[in-house]
Amino acid sequence: MTTTPLSTTSSRARPARSLRTRLARLPGILVTALTLVLALAWVFPLYWALITSFKPENDTVSNPPTLWPQTFDLGAYTYIFQNSPIVRWYLNSIVSSVAITVLVLLLSMLCAYALSQIDFQGRRWLYWLILAGFMIPFQASLIPLFIFVNQLGLVNNYMGLILPQLAAPLAVVIYKQFFDQIPPELADAARIDGASEWRVLFGIFLPLNWSITFSLAIVTFIGAWNNFLWPFIVVNDTSKLTIPVGITQVQSAYGVAYAKTMATAVTAAVPTIVAYLLFQRRVTEGVMATAGLKG
C-alpha cells in the first residue's frame, strides 16, 4: 500500500484553488473592463469638445483629425466674448435658472404639504393627476403649451420662458413622500401651541428635509440651466437667449465655426461642472431619489 506525501497533495491543491479563485474573479474583471470602456466612450466627446475649442479654426477640419492640437489657440474664446452677447446669455441663464429653482421648490413644497397634511375634498384625485403629470413627456404638450403662451402674449418674454418650467410634478411627489414619513405628533403638538400651517411647514417640516431640498435644488438648477428645447422655441430675440440656445448662434461667414462653437459649449458647461464638483454627494442623492420614484 502506497501513500501520497502530504507535500505533494498540498502542492496539487494550491494550483486548483488558485484556478478557482481566478475563475471567480473573472466576472468582476470583465465588468470592470466594460465599465472602463463605457467611461472612455462617455468622456471622449467631452475631451474632443475641449480640445477642439483650443484649436485654430483651420485645424478643426484637418484630415486626418488630430487628438491633440498642434498649437493651443485662444482665438475662439476671444472671438465669442468680443463678437457675441455671451455675457448676456450667461445672465439670462443665471436669472432664469435661479428663478425656476426657487419657485419650483417653493410651489412643490406647498403643494406636497397640502396633499400630505391637510385633509380636503378631492385630495386623492389631485394626487393621481399629479402622478399622471410626470408620466406625460414634455414634448407631448409642447404645441398646445406654445399656443397658450402665445395667446397670453408671453412669447419672446422672460415670463413665457420661466412660467411653463415651474410645473414639476416629480418634485411634488418627492416632497410628499418625505412629508408622509414625518410623525404626525410633531405637527399636532405645534398646532395645539397655536402654530399656523405656514409655521408648521417652514418651522418643522422644512428643517427635517433640508437634505432633500438641497438635492432637489441642485438637480433643478442643472436641469433648468441645460434646458434647450423650450427656450429655443419660445425666445427668438438674440439678447434674451439662454446659453444653451446661444451656442447655435455662434457661426462664421463660411458656416459652422467648430472651434468657436465648442468654446461656447465649454464656457456654458463650466457652471454645471463646478456645481457638480462642489455638490457631488447632493446631486447623487437627488438623482437617486428621483430614480427611486420613477422605478
N, C-alpha and C positions, 0 to 999 in steps of 0.2 A: 504493500500500500504506500503510495507516494503522496506527499503533501506539498502544496504550493507555498513558497515562502511568503511571509507577511509583507515584506518589502515589495515583492513583485505584484501582489494583489493591490496594494495601495497605489503603486505606480500606474497600474491599469485603470484604477478608479478615478485618478486625478484627471487624465485626459477626457474621460467620459463626462465628469462633472463640468469640466471646462467647456466641452462642446455644448452641453445642455444650457449652460449659462449664456454662451454666445447666441444660441438659437432663441433663448428667452429675451435677449436684448435686441434681437433683430427688428421686431415691430417698432420698438421705440426709436431705433436708429433711422428706420425708413420714414417714420412720421416726422422726425426732426429734419431729415433731409428735404422732405416735401415742404415743410414749413419754411425752410430757408429759401427754397426755390420760389415759393409764393411771395415771400417777403421781398426778394430781389425783383420779382415781377411787379410788385406794388411800388417799390422805391424807385425803380428805373425811370418812369415818367417824370417823377419829381426831380430826380437828378438831371434828366435831359432838359427840363424847363429851366433849371437854374444855370446849367452850363450854356444853353443857347442864349440866355439873357446877357451873358458876358462876351459873346462872340460879335465880331463885326458882321454887318448885315450880309455881306457877300459870302462869308464863310458858312452861313446857316443853310445855304443851298448847294454846298460843295458836294461833289460826288467822287469818291465815297465819303459819307459823313464821318466826322471825327468825334471821338468820345471825349476829347479834351481840347479846349481852344488853343490854337497856336499862339495867340496873343489875347490877353484879357483887355476887353474894351468896355468902358463905362458909358459909351456914347448912347446906348439905348436908354439907360436911366436918365442921362442928361436930357435926351430928347423928350421923354414923356413928361418930365417936370417942367420943361420950358415950352412945350408945344401942345399940351393937353391940360384940361382942368382937373387933373388927378387929385389935387388937394381938395377941390370942391367935391369931387366924388367921394373922397375919404370922409369928409364932414357929413355928407348926405348919408353914407352908410353908418357912421357912428351915431348920428342923431336918430335915424330910423331904427337901428338895431337896439339901441338903449331904450327907446320909447316902446318898441314892441315887447322887449323883455320885461320891463317894469309893468306894463299894462296886462300882459298875458299872465304873469304871476299873480297880480292883484285880482283880476277878474276870475281867474281859475280858482284861486283860494276862496273867494267869496262864494262862488257857485258851489264848490265842493263842500264848504262848511254848511251851506243851506241844505244840500242833499244829505249830508251825514248827520246833522244835529237838530235840524228844525223839521218838525212834522207838519206837512201841509198837503193839501189835496193835489193829487197828480204827481207827487214826487217820484214814484216808481216809473211812471211813464216818461217823465222828463229825463230820468237817468238812462232809460233804454234808448231814448232819442240821441242822447249824448254819446252813448256807446256806439250807436249806428253811425254817428258823425265821423269818427276817426276810421271807420271801415270803408268810407267812400273816398277814393283818391281825389286829390285837389284838382287834377286835370279834368275830371268828370264835370265839375261845376264851374270850370273856367269861363266858358262862353256866357252862361246866364249871369255870372258874377260880374263880368265886364260890362254887359248890357245894363245891369242895375247900377253899377258905379258911374257909367256914362250918363244915365238918366239923372243921377244926383249931381252931375257936373263936377265930378271929382277926378276925371281923367287928367293926367299930367299935373297932378296935385299931390302934395305930401300926405294929405288926409286919405286920398284914394290909395296911396302906396301903403300906408300903415294899417288902416282900419280892417281890410279883409284878412290881414295876417294875425289879427287878435283872436280869431277863433281857434282855440287849441283844446279840443275835446280830450286828448290824451293827458294833458296836464290836469284837467279836472278829475279824470279817473284816478290818476296817481295820487292827487291830494286826498280824494275821498277815501281811498284805500288806507292811507295813513291816518286820517282823522277817525276812521272807524275803529282803529286799534287803540285809541286813547280811552282810558277808563271813564265812563260817563260820570262817575262820582266827582271827578275834578270840576267838570263844568257845573254840575248841580250845586256843589258847595259854593262856587263863585256866584251863581245866580241867587242863592239864598242870602249871600252877603250884599246883594244889590248890584252886582256887576251886569252890565248890558251885554248883548250878544257881541258887540264890537270889542268890548273889553275881554270877553272870554276868548274870542278868536285871536286877537293880537297880544293878549297877555298870557294865555295858557297854551293854546294850540300851536301858534306860530313858533314860540321858543322851543317846543318839543319837536319841531320838524324843520329846524334850521338846516340840517344836513341835506334833506331832500330839496328844500327851497334853493339852496346854493347850487346843488347839482342841476336842477331844472333851469336855473338862471344861466349857467354856463352853456348848457346844451341849446337852450332857446336863443341865446345871443349868437352862437356859432351858426345855427340854422338860419337866423334872420340875416346875418352878415353874408352867408353864401347863397342866399336865395336869388335865383336868376330869372325864373320864368315869369312870375307876376310883375316884378319891376320892369322887365323887358317889355311887357305888354301894356302896362298902364302909364308908363312915362316915356315921352318922346322928346322932351326938351333936354338938350345936352347938359345944361347946367344943373339939372335935377336928377341925373342918373346916379345910381349906386355903383360902387366899384366893380362888382361882377359884370354889370352891363357895360360899364365904361371900357372894359377890356376889348369889346367888339368894335369900338370906335377908333382904336389906335391902328392906323394904316398909313402907308406912304403913297406917294404919287403913282407908284407902279403896282399897287395892290397890297397884299398882305405883307406886313413887315414882321417877320418871325421874331427877331431879336427884341424889337420894341413890344410886341405882344407878350412875349414871355417875361420881359422886365415888368410890365404892368401886372401880369398874373402873380409873379413872385412878390411884388410890392403889396398886392391885395391880400396875399396869403399870410403876411407877417403877423397881423393881429391875432388870427385864429391859431397860428403856430405858437405864439407867445402865450395865449390863453390856455392852450392845451398843456404846454410845458409847465406852466405855473400851477394849474389846477387839474393835473392829470388824474389824480385819485377821484376828485369830484366828478369829472367828466365820465369816468368809468362807472361810478355809482349811478349817475343819471342814465347812462346808456343801459346798464343792467336793469334798472327799474323799469324803463320803457320797454325793453326787450322782454322782461318777465311778464308784463301785462299783455304784450302782443302775442307772446307764446301761449 
